[in-house]
Amino acid sequence: MKHVLIVEVTTKDVFDAEMEEIYAVLTPEQRAERIGVMKAEVVQLFADELDSEEITVTVRVEEIPEEVTPNER
């Protein structure tokens, strides 16, 4: 029998006012590029630590109502 190590990580971070201003002026292409860079960095982090055949990373920005905190999502 073989064993497989599966690491699942979910993290959420609400943008502060400064980050909201920065994000608001980015074009859709710039937003996609920043998300791509973050995704690549996370993949590289795991690739450096694990001899993995498969690394799947999903990064996205979601819009939530002002009154919702990350812990409520």
C-alpha positions in Angstrom: 0.0 0.0 0.0 1.3 3.5 -0.9 0.5 6.6 1.1 -0.1 10.1 -0.4 0.6 13.3 1.4 -2.1 15.8 0.6 -1.7 19.4 1.8 -4.8 21.7 1.5 -4.4 25.3 2.4 -7.1 28.0 2.4 -6.3 31.5 3.4 -8.4 34.7 3.1 -7.1 38.2 3.6 -9.4 41.3 3.4 -7.8 44.2 1.5 -7.0 47.2 3.7 -7.9 50.7 2.4 -4.5 51.1 0.7 -4.7 47.8 -1.1 -8.3 48.6 -2.2 -7.0 51.8 -3.8 -4.2 50.0 -5.6 -6.5 47.2 -6.8 -9.1 49.7 -8.1 -6.7 51.2 -10.6 -5.3 48.0 -12.0 -6.5 46.9 -15.4 -8.0 43.4 -15.6 -4.7 42.3 -17.3 -2.6 43.7 -14.4 -4.9 42.0 -11.9 -4.5 38.6 -13.7 -0.8 39.1 -13.8 -0.5 39.8 -10.1 -2.7 36.7 -9.3 -0.5 34.7 -11.7 2.7 35.8 -9.9 1.2 34.9 -6.5 0.1 31.5 -7.8 3.6 30.8 -9.2 5.2 31.8 -5.9 3.0 29.3 -4.0 3.7 26.5 -6.5 7.4 27.2 -6.2 7.2 27.1 -2.4 5.7 23.6 -2.4 7.9 22.4 -5.3 11.0 23.4 -3.3 9.8 21.4 -0.3 8.1 18.4 -1.9 9.0 16.0 -4.7 5.5 16.3 -5.9 4.0 15.1 -9.2 1.1 17.4 -8.9 0.7 20.9 -7.4 -2.6 22.7 -7.9 -3.0 26.2 -6.6 -6.1 28.4 -7.0 -5.9 32.2 -6.3 -8.8 34.5 -6.8 -10.2 37.8 -5.6 -13.8 37.8 -4.5 -16.0 40.8 -3.8 -17.8 40.6 -0.5 -20.2 42.9 1.3 -18.6 45.5 3.6 -20.1 44.1 6.8 -18.8 40.5 6.2 -15.5 39.6 7.8 -13.2 36.8 6.5 -14.2 34.6 9.4 -17.9 34.8 8.4 -17.2 33.7 4.8 
